[in-house]
Amino acid sequence: MTTVLSDAQFGQAPFYYRTRAAMTFCAPMITNALLMPYFPVWLQSLHLADWQIGLITGVPLIVRVIIAPVVAALSDRIGERATVLFWSGLTSLITCCAMFYSVAFWPVLLIYGLLGAFYSPYSPVAESLLMTGARRWGYQYGHMRMWGSILFIVATLAGGYLVGAHGASSVLPAITFGFFLTVVGGLIAPKTGGTRLKPITEPTMVPEERVFRKPDFLLVLIGVTVSGSSHAMLYTFSSLYWEQIGIAGSQIGLLWGAGVAAEVCVFLWSSWLLRRFSIWQLIFAGTLMSTVRWAAFPLATDFYSFIPLQCMHAFTFATAHLGLQRLITQRVPGHQEATAQGLYFFYSNIFMAVSTFFCGLVFNRFGGVSFLFMCVLSVAGTLFVLAGWLAQPQRAGAGGRTNEAS
């Protein structure tokens, strides 16, 4: 039987924990803000085919599903996640620099795949620091995470300006700067110490030690990540699609910013949302609204018609993510925080990789209509979540329907 210290017995939080953890999480958000919208633009400048762009952007996702959960689990055993973050950031930065000497398909594919391996544990381990602050010292998870979303907006707008003013050649230097920030993030990350500590006189049981084997938990996790993979078309080809229909680079940055601004609002009001709505209501809102969003996407024709669709990111990502993180906090023991985030990352990336490969095949043929294919994934995700909800052992009891447990 595993025994650990209760959260209240970890003592004072490290110096400026909340600020440092939020800043650490901001580093990968800035990097992702430049990678997701603009890396395909740089790839297109190399005169690569759509299927090659889809393959290059999809391969790191496959690599990540192997590397990220293993490293995240090891970070729970190592004890100091800041060490993992520093080496992940440094090796990613070095690998990214090699991209300056790659212009052909195969070298780019190889180097970007290697980059994906080094970078893969950064986001889940950084996010686990936010969860540690929420669990041990009562910090608001949403209030810490929203700063990453705000910096995502700023970086996206900056990237849009650079692409509009200097073209695709500005993308790679900007991404390299993002990876430099991940190194800085690893250096300033708060040290939390080991979470597997000596048992106290009265052993304290941790919640659901084998939760990763529970069918209801796994079904919800799979459902949220399958629905999340419906964003693959948005992440990989939306910038190219918007360019094709005449939307300017600066406006593309604003569209990405609008989506993340809506996400920020969810995290800003996360405390109220978690009090007012149940975990299941938040998750179902995300998966169901995904279907609506992708069904409407091909109908939009200009910058202004895409703004409300981008604002739906508040539901299609943020509420589902918030609900699932609350579920993880309640169901997963404190000494398995990074492992849980790694598993979440595993499912997210394996489904996103498959979806991205598919997007690369259909976008060239169907263009904007390709977004309709993403509805299939959001519907499938909703069905998995529904199955998880029905599989809850306590669903028929009062405990299964409270805001905290349900």
C-alpha positions, 0 to 999 in steps of 0.5 A, a space after each residue: 500500500 502506497 502512503 504519501 504525505 497529505 497536501 497540507 503537509 508540504 509546507 510553504 510553497 516555493 518562493 513566488 511559486 504561482 508566478 514562476 509556474 505560470 511563466 514556465 508554462 508561458 514558454 511552450 505556449 509562446 512556442 506553440 503559438 508560432 509553430 501551429 499557425 506559421 510552421 506550415 507557412 514556412 513548409 509551403 515556402 519550401 515548395 512542399 506538397 500538402 501531403 508532405 506538409 501533413 506528414 512533417 507536422 504529423 510525425 512529431 505527434 507520433 514520436 511524442 506519444 512514445 516519448 512524452 508519457 515515459 519522460 513525464 512518468 520518470 519526472 514523477 520519480 526523479 522528483 525535480 521536474 525543473 530538471 526535465 524542463 531544462 534539458 527538454 528545452 535545451 535539446 529542443 533549441 539545439 535541434 531547432 537550430 539545425 532546421 536552418 540548414 534543411 530545405 528538402 523534404 527528408 531532412 526536414 522530416 527527420 529533424 522535425 521528428 527529432 525536435 518533436 521527441 525532445 520537446 514532447 515532455 515539456 508541455 505536460 510536465 510544465 502543466 503538472 506544475 500548475 496542477 501541483 500548485 492547485 493541489 498542494 497550496 490551493 492556487 487557482 489552476 485557471 488563473 495560472 494557466 490563462 497567462 499562457 493563453 494570453 502570451 499565446 495571443 501576443 505571440 500569434 499576433 506578433 507572428 502574423 505581423 512578421 509573416 505579413 511584413 517579412 514573409 515566411 522567412 521570418 517564421 523559423 527565427 521566431 520559432 527558435 526564439 520560442 525554444 530559447 524561452 523554453 530553456 529560460 522556463 526550465 531555469 526559473 521553474 519552481 522546484 517542488 521536490 519529490 512527491 513520494 515521501 516517507 509515510 507519516 505516523 498515520 498513513 494517508 490514503 491517496 485517491 484511486 491508486 489504479 485510476 488509469 485502469 478504470 474504464 470510466 476514466 479512460 473512456 472520458 480521457 479518450 473522448 476528450 482527446 478524440 474530440 480534441 483531435 478534430 482541431 487538426 485541420 485548424 492547426 495544420 491548414 487553417 492559415 493556408 486556407 485563410 490565405 487562399 480565400 484572401 485573408 491577410 497575414 495580420 488578420 490571420 493572427 487576429 483570428 488565432 488571437 480571437 480563439 485564444 482570447 475566448 479561451 482566456 475568458 474560460 480560464 479567468 472565470 474558471 472558479 465560477 464555472 467549476 462552481 456553477 457547472 459540473 465536470 460533465 457539463 463542461 466536457 459535453 459542452 466542449 465535444 458538442 460545440 466542436 461538431 457545430 464549429 466544424 460544420 459551420 467552418 466551410 460556410 464562413 467566407 471572410 475575416 468577420 464571419 470566422 471571428 465567432 467560429 474562432 471564439 467557439 474555441 472557448 468551448 471546443 477546447 477550453 471548457 473540455 480541458 478545464 473539466 478534464 483537468 478537474 477530473 484528473 485533480 479529483 481522481 489521480 493521486 498527487 504523486 502521479 500528477 506528471 504521469 496523468 498529464 503524460 497520459 493525457 498528452 499521449 492520447 491527445 497526440 496519437 489521435 491528433 497525429 492520425 487526424 493530421 495525416 488524414 487532413 494532409 490527404 483531404 485538404 488538397 482535394 476538398 479545401 475548406 470542405 475538409 473541415 466537415 470531416 472533423 465533425 466525425 471526430 467530435 461526434 465520436 469523442 462525444 460518444 466516448 464521453 457519454 460511455 464514460 459517464 454511463 460507466 461511472 460506478 456512482 452514477 446512480 447515486 447522489 455522489 455521481 451528480 454533484 458539481 464536484 464529482 460529476 
